[in-house]
């Protein structure tokens, strides 16, 4: 049962005062309030700490109530939720796996009427309270099985959204759609009887080829990275689909958004290869996940160092969806020469299409981590092992 006493002025003041205190020590002292337990206070403190960085719009509202930490960790960030909301719109939509409701809240802004479903009744109660204080009046909350709720509706939705649970009965992580709950491939026919469009969120670890084969009706795959870390994959399905899916990569940096899109098929582009020139480029994590390596070269006007190195080069500086570097020096990978060169050096090391690991290289050459120098150990177009010394642009 939701305890709204957690929002009383005296409890809120106590939480604010102890927000940065050691939580285990605070829990040992117990609660100074009769109607609010120390466990409820601890949950709210943990929630506020996560929300401050992950979903600031919720954090700014003093009347938001937070669920246990596990539910918060599994939910989308505000950045990715807003992006999802930009992809779909209509008169009516439904989220059949609502969770905390971050996605439902932001997606609902693009619909006249939106339905939130959540199997966990306590979590659904928290979400309903939060929707009310956020004035999301167009959201209707349904505690219970979202697939059952969807099937019982006597209407057709413009969009269905789902983020299937990626844990098995023993708490272990699963990744394939058929192992998640609900099993979307199994229920696709029923979902398409109630809507022509489906947006699915999945783990970033899921293989794109396998996901397309499982879901069958994939129109688009969106690979979403935040500060060069892939956070989630989004799958847009349409029951009338025909053709090859489009792959869209997004990398949200602090000051800019890096984008690249292409068809999920082998590129017909004749890829150009080159020895390292003046600049070196490393694609962002979303592109590395996508496999659109030939397309990167074509769209950015750069050349690849090697078919499998996934590093690019150019004589003039290009606007590149990833990290850009000025090349300072290039050396062959010869131990005797490099050991003298690396004496007491500090640098950031990356390996691409290279037989040694970063850890082994650091030990072998006694290179400390950090500093302003960037060193790439890779293979060039002549299959020679080389070392490229750079400064970040």
C-alpha positions as CSV (number, residue, x, y, z in Angstrom):
1,X,0.0,0.0,0.0
2,X,1.3,3.4,-1.0
3,X,2.3,5.5,2.0
4,X,1.9,9.1,1.1
5,X,3.1,10.2,4.5
6,X,6.5,10.0,3.0
7,X,5.7,13.3,1.3
8,X,4.7,15.1,4.6
9,X,6.8,18.3,5.2
10,X,8.6,16.9,8.2
11,X,9.6,13.7,6.5
12,X,10.6,15.6,3.3
13,X,12.8,17.9,5.4
14,X,14.4,14.9,7.1
15,X,15.2,13.2,3.7
16,X,16.7,16.4,2.3
17,X,18.9,16.8,5.4
18,X,20.2,13.2,5.1
19,X,20.3,12.9,1.3
20,X,24.1,12.8,1.3
21,X,24.6,10.9,4.6
22,X,25.9,7.4,4.8
23,X,22.7,5.3,4.1
24,X,23.6,2.1,6.1
25,X,24.4,4.2,9.2
26,X,21.1,6.1,8.8
27,X,19.1,2.8,8.5
28,X,20.7,1.5,11.7
29,X,19.4,4.6,13.6
30,X,15.8,3.8,12.6
31,X,13.0,6.1,11.7
32,X,12.1,9.1,13.8
33,X,8.5,9.0,12.5
34,X,5.7,6.7,13.6
35,X,4.0,6.5,10.3
36,X,7.0,6.2,8.0
37,X,9.5,3.3,8.3
38,X,13.3,3.8,7.8
39,X,13.1,1.4,4.9
40,X,10.6,3.7,3.1
41,X,12.9,6.7,3.8
42,X,15.9,4.8,2.4
43,X,13.9,3.9,-0.7
44,X,13.0,7.5,-1.3
45,X,16.6,8.6,-0.7
46,X,18.0,6.0,-3.2
47,X,15.3,7.1,-5.7
48,X,16.2,10.7,-5.4
49,X,19.9,10.0,-6.0
50,X,19.2,8.0,-9.1
51,X,16.5,10.4,-10.4
52,X,18.8,13.5,-10.1
53,X,20.9,12.2,-13.0
54,X,18.6,9.7,-14.8
55,X,15.3,11.6,-15.0
56,X,15.6,15.2,-13.8
57,X,12.0,16.1,-14.6
58,X,10.8,13.6,-11.9
59,X,13.6,14.8,-9.5
60,X,12.5,18.4,-9.7
61,X,8.9,17.5,-8.6
62,X,8.9,17.2,-4.7
63,X,5.8,15.0,-4.7
64,X,7.2,12.1,-6.7
65,X,7.4,8.8,-4.9
66,X,10.1,6.3,-5.9
67,X,9.9,2.5,-5.9
68,X,12.7,0.1,-4.9
69,X,16.1,0.5,-6.5
70,X,15.8,-2.5,-8.8
71,X,12.8,-0.9,-10.5
72,X,14.7,2.3,-10.9
73,X,17.7,0.7,-12.4
74,X,15.6,-1.2,-15.0
75,X,13.7,1.9,-16.2
76,X,14.7,4.1,-19.1
77,X,16.6,7.4,-18.6
78,X,14.8,10.7,-19.5
79,X,17.1,11.1,-22.5
80,X,16.1,7.8,-24.1
81,X,12.4,8.2,-23.0
82,X,12.1,11.5,-24.8
83,X,13.7,10.0,-27.9
84,X,11.1,7.2,-27.9
85,X,8.4,9.7,-27.6
86,X,9.7,11.4,-30.8
87,X,9.2,8.2,-32.8
88,X,5.5,7.6,-32.2
89,X,2.3,9.6,-31.9
90,X,-1.5,9.2,-32.5
91,X,-4.9,9.4,-30.9
92,X,-4.5,6.3,-28.6
93,X,-1.5,4.3,-27.4
94,X,-0.8,1.7,-24.7
95,X,2.3,0.6,-22.7
96,X,1.7,-3.1,-21.8
97,X,4.8,-3.3,-19.5
98,X,4.6,0.1,-17.7
99,X,7.2,-0.3,-14.9
100,X,7.8,3.0,-13.1
101,X,6.2,4.8,-16.0
102,X,9.0,7.0,-17.3
103,X,8.4,5.9,-20.9
104,X,4.6,6.1,-20.6
105,X,4.8,9.6,-19.2
106,X,6.9,11.0,-22.0
107,X,5.3,9.0,-24.8
108,X,1.8,10.0,-23.6
109,X,2.6,13.6,-24.5
110,X,2.1,12.7,-28.1
111,X,-1.2,10.9,-27.7
112,X,-4.7,12.1,-26.9
113,X,-5.3,9.0,-24.7
114,X,-2.6,6.7,-23.3
115,X,-3.0,3.5,-21.3
116,X,-0.4,2.2,-18.8
117,X,-0.4,-1.5,-17.7
118,X,1.7,-3.0,-15.0
119,X,1.6,-6.5,-13.5
120,X,3.1,-5.3,-10.2
121,X,0.2,-3.6,-8.4
122,X,2.3,-1.7,-6.0
123,X,4.4,-0.3,-8.8
124,X,1.2,0.6,-10.7
125,X,0.0,2.5,-7.6
126,X,3.3,4.4,-7.4
127,X,3.1,5.2,-11.2
128,X,-0.6,6.4,-10.9
129,X,0.3,8.8,-8.0
130,X,3.3,10.1,-10.0
131,X,1.2,10.7,-13.2
132,X,-1.3,12.6,-11.1
133,X,1.3,15.0,-9.6
134,X,2.9,15.4,-13.0
135,X,-0.6,16.3,-14.4
136,X,-0.5,13.6,-17.0
137,X,-4.2,13.5,-17.1
138,X,-4.5,11.5,-20.3
139,X,-2.9,8.4,-18.9
140,X,-5.2,5.6,-17.7
141,X,-3.6,3.1,-15.3
142,X,-4.5,-0.6,-15.5
143,X,-2.9,-2.8,-12.8
144,X,-2.6,-6.3,-14.3
145,X,-1.3,-8.2,-17.3
146,X,-0.8,-5.8,-20.1
147,X,-1.4,-8.4,-22.9
148,X,-4.7,-9.4,-21.3
149,X,-5.7,-5.7,-21.0
150,X,-4.8,-5.1,-24.6
151,X,-6.8,-8.2,-25.8
152,X,-9.9,-7.2,-23.8
153,X,-10.1,-3.7,-25.3
154,X,-12.7,-3.2,-27.9
155,X,-10.7,-0.7,-29.8
156,X,-7.7,-0.5,-32.1
157,X,-4.6,1.4,-30.8
158,X,-2.4,3.6,-33.0
159,X,0.6,2.2,-31.2
160,X,1.6,-0.5,-28.6
161,X,4.8,0.0,-26.6
162,X,6.5,-2.7,-24.6
163,X,9.8,-3.1,-22.6
164,X,9.7,-6.9,-21.8
165,X,11.3,-7.9,-18.5
166,X,14.8,-9.4,-19.1
167,X,15.0,-11.6,-16.0
168,X,14.1,-15.3,-15.6
169,X,12.3,-16.9,-12.7
170,X,15.6,-17.1,-10.8
171,X,16.6,-13.5,-11.3
172,X,19.1,-14.2,-14.0
173,X,19.4,-12.0,-17.1
174,X,18.0,-13.1,-20.4
175,X,18.3,-11.3,-23.8
176,X,16.4,-13.1,-26.5
177,X,12.9,-11.9,-27.0
178,X,11.4,-15.4,-26.6
179,X,13.0,-15.7,-23.2
180,X,11.7,-12.3,-21.9
181,X,8.3,-11.6,-20.2
182,X,6.1,-11.2,-22.1
183,X,7.3,-13.3,-25.0
184,X,6.6,-10.8,-27.8
185,X,7.3,-13.1,-30.8
186,X,4.7,-15.6,-29.4
187,X,2.0,-12.9,-29.0
188,X,2.7,-10.8,-32.2
189,X,-0.5,-12.1,-33.9
190,X,-2.7,-11.0,-31.0
191,X,-0.9,-7.6,-30.7
192,X,-1.3,-6.9,-34.4
193,X,-5.0,-7.7,-34.1
194,X,-5.2,-4.7,-31.8
195,X,-2.7,-2.3,-33.4
196,X,-0.8,-2.0,-36.7
197,X,2.3,-0.6,-35.0
198,X,4.5,-1.9,-32.2
199,X,7.6,-0.3,-30.5
200,X,9.7,-2.7,-28.5
201,X,12.7,-1.8,-26.2
202,X,15.4,-4.4,-25.7
203,X,18.8,-5.0,-24.1
204,X,21.7,-3.4,-26.0
205,X,23.4,-6.8,-25.9
206,X,20.8,-8.4,-28.2
207,X,22.2,-9.3,-31.6
208,X,20.5,-7.3,-34.3
209,X,20.3,-10.1,-36.9
210,X,18.8,-12.4,-34.3
211,X,16.3,-9.8,-33.2
212,X,15.1,-9.1,-36.8
213,X,14.7,-12.9,-37.3
214,X,12.7,-13.3,-34.1
215,X,10.4,-10.3,-34.5
216,X,9.9,-10.7,-38.3
217,X,8.0,-7.5,-39.0
218,X,10.8,-5.1,-38.1
219,X,10.6,-1.8,-40.0
220,X,13.4,0.1,-38.1
221,X,16.0,-0.6,-35.5
222,X,17.2,2.3,-33.4
223,X,20.5,1.9,-31.6
224,X,20.6,4.5,-28.7
225,X,23.9,5.4,-27.1
226,X,24.4,8.1,-24.4
227,X,27.9,9.5,-24.1
228,X,29.3,6.6,-26.2
229,X,27.6,3.8,-24.3
230,X,24.8,1.9,-25.9
231,X,21.9,1.9,-23.6
232,X,19.1,0.3,-25.5
233,X,17.8,-1.0,-28.8
234,X,14.4,0.1,-30.1
235,X,12.5,-2.0,-32.6
236,X,9.7,-0.5,-34.7
237,X,7.3,-3.2,-36.1
238,X,4.6,-2.8,-38.7
239,X,2.2,-5.6,-39.6
240,X,2.2,-4.5,-43.2
241,X,6.0,-4.6,-43.5
242,X,7.8,-5.5,-46.6
243,X,11.5,-4.7,-47.3
244,X,14.8,-4.4,-45.5
245,X,14.8,-2.7,-42.1
246,X,16.5,0.6,-41.6
247,X,19.2,0.9,-38.9
248,X,19.4,4.2,-37.2
249,X,22.2,5.0,-34.8
250,X,22.0,7.8,-32.2
251,X,24.8,8.9,-29.8
252,X,23.7,11.6,-27.3
253,X,26.8,13.7,-26.3
254,X,26.7,16.7,-23.9
255,X,26.8,19.3,-26.7
256,X,25.7,17.4,-29.8
257,X,23.9,14.4,-31.2
258,X,25.7,12.1,-33.6
259,X,23.4,10.3,-36.1
260,X,23.9,7.7,-38.9
261,X,21.3,5.6,-40.8
262,X,21.4,2.9,-43.4
263,X,19.7,-0.3,-44.6
264,X,20.4,-3.5,-42.9
265,X,22.1,-5.2,-45.8
266,X,25.6,-5.6,-47.2
267,X,26.7,-2.2,-48.6
268,X,27.0,-2.0,-52.3
269,X,29.5,0.8,-51.8
270,X,33.1,0.3,-53.1
271,X,35.0,0.9,-49.9
272,X,38.2,2.9,-50.2
273,X,41.2,2.0,-48.1
274,X,44.2,4.1,-47.1
275,X,47.3,4.3,-45.0
276,X,46.9,6.7,-42.0
277,X,46.8,10.3,-43.2
278,X,46.5,13.5,-41.0
279,X,43.5,12.5,-39.0
280,X,42.2,9.3,-37.4
281,X,38.6,8.5,-36.5
282,X,36.9,6.0,-34.2
283,X,33.2,5.4,-34.7
284,X,30.9,5.8,-31.7
285,X,29.5,2.8,-29.8
286,X,26.1,2.9,-31.6
287,X,27.8,2.6,-35.0
288,X,30.1,-0.2,-33.7
289,X,26.9,-2.0,-32.6
290,X,25.2,-1.4,-36.0
291,X,27.8,-2.9,-38.3
292,X,27.3,0.0,-40.8
293,X,31.1,0.3,-41.3
294,X,31.2,0.8,-45.0
295,X,28.4,3.4,-44.9
296,X,30.5,5.4,-42.4
297,X,33.2,5.8,-44.9
298,X,30.8,6.7,-47.7
299,X,28.9,9.3,-45.7
300,X,31.9,11.0,-44.0
301,X,34.3,11.1,-46.9
302,X,36.9,9.1,-45.0
303,X,38.9,5.9,-45.9
304,X,39.2,2.7,-43.8
305,X,42.6,1.5,-42.6
306,X,41.6,-2.1,-43.0
307,X,38.5,-4.1,-43.6
308,X,38.3,-5.3,-40.0
309,X,40.0,-2.5,-38.1
310,X,37.0,-0.1,-38.2
311,X,39.2,2.9,-38.0
312,X,39.0,5.7,-40.5
313,X,41.4,8.4,-41.8
314,X,41.4,11.6,-43.9
315,X,43.8,14.4,-44.9
316,X,41.4,17.2,-43.8
317,X,39.3,17.2,-40.6
318,X,35.8,15.8,-41.1
319,X,32.6,15.9,-39.1
320,X,32.7,12.3,-37.8
321,X,30.1,10.4,-35.7
322,X,32.6,9.3,-33.1
323,X,36.0,10.4,-31.7
324,X,38.4,12.4,-33.8
325,X,42.2,12.5,-33.5
326,X,45.2,14.4,-35.0
327,X,47.9,11.8,-35.9
328,X,51.3,12.7,-34.4
329,X,53.4,9.7,-35.3
330,X,53.1,6.2,-36.8
331,X,55.4,3.3,-36.0
332,X,55.7,-0.4,-37.0
333,X,54.9,-2.8,-34.2
334,X,58.5,-3.8,-33.3
335,X,59.1,-4.6,-29.7
336,X,62.7,-3.5,-29.5
337,X,62.0,0.0,-30.9
338,X,58.7,0.5,-29.1
339,X,60.0,-0.4,-25.6
340,X,62.5,2.5,-25.8
341,X,59.8,4.8,-27.1
342,X,57.3,3.9,-24.3
343,X,59.7,4.3,-21.4
344,X,57.7,5.7,-18.4
345,X,54.9,6.8,-20.8
346,X,51.3,7.6,-19.8
347,X,48.6,7.2,-22.4
348,X,45.1,6.1,-23.4
349,X,45.3,2.9,-25.3
350,X,42.9,1.3,-27.8
351,X,43.2,-1.9,-29.9
352,X,41.4,-2.5,-33.1
353,X,42.0,-5.7,-35.2
354,X,45.1,-6.4,-33.1
355,X,46.2,-9.7,-31.5
356,X,47.2,-8.2,-28.1
357,X,44.8,-7.0,-25.4
358,X,45.1,-3.5,-23.9
359,X,46.0,-5.1,-20.5
360,X,48.9,-7.0,-22.1
361,X,50.2,-4.0,-23.9
362,X,50.2,-1.9,-20.7
363,X,52.2,-4.6,-18.9
364,X,54.5,-5.2,-21.8
365,X,55.4,-1.6,-22.4
366,X,54.8,-0.3,-18.8
367,X,52.3,2.3,-20.0
368,X,50.2,3.9,-17.3
369,X,46.6,4.8,-18.0
370,X,45.5,8.4,-18.6
371,X,47.0,11.6,-19.8
372,X,46.5,13.5,-23.1
373,X,48.1,11.0,-25.5
374,X,46.0,8.5,-27.4
375,X,47.7,5.4,-28.9
376,X,46.0,3.0,-31.3
377,X,47.3,-0.5,-31.9
378,X,45.8,-1.8,-35.1
379,X,46.4,-3.4,-38.6
380,X,46.8,-1.4,-41.8
381,X,45.6,-2.1,-45.3
382,X,48.7,-4.2,-46.0
383,X,48.0,-6.4,-43.0
384,X,50.9,-4.9,-41.1
385,X,50.7,-4.3,-37.3
386,X,51.1,-0.6,-36.6
387,X,51.0,1.8,-33.7
388,X,49.4,5.3,-34.2
389,X,50.1,8.1,-31.8
390,X,47.5,10.8,-31.6
391,X,46.1,13.8,-29.8
392,X,42.3,14.2,-29.4
393,X,40.7,16.9,-31.5
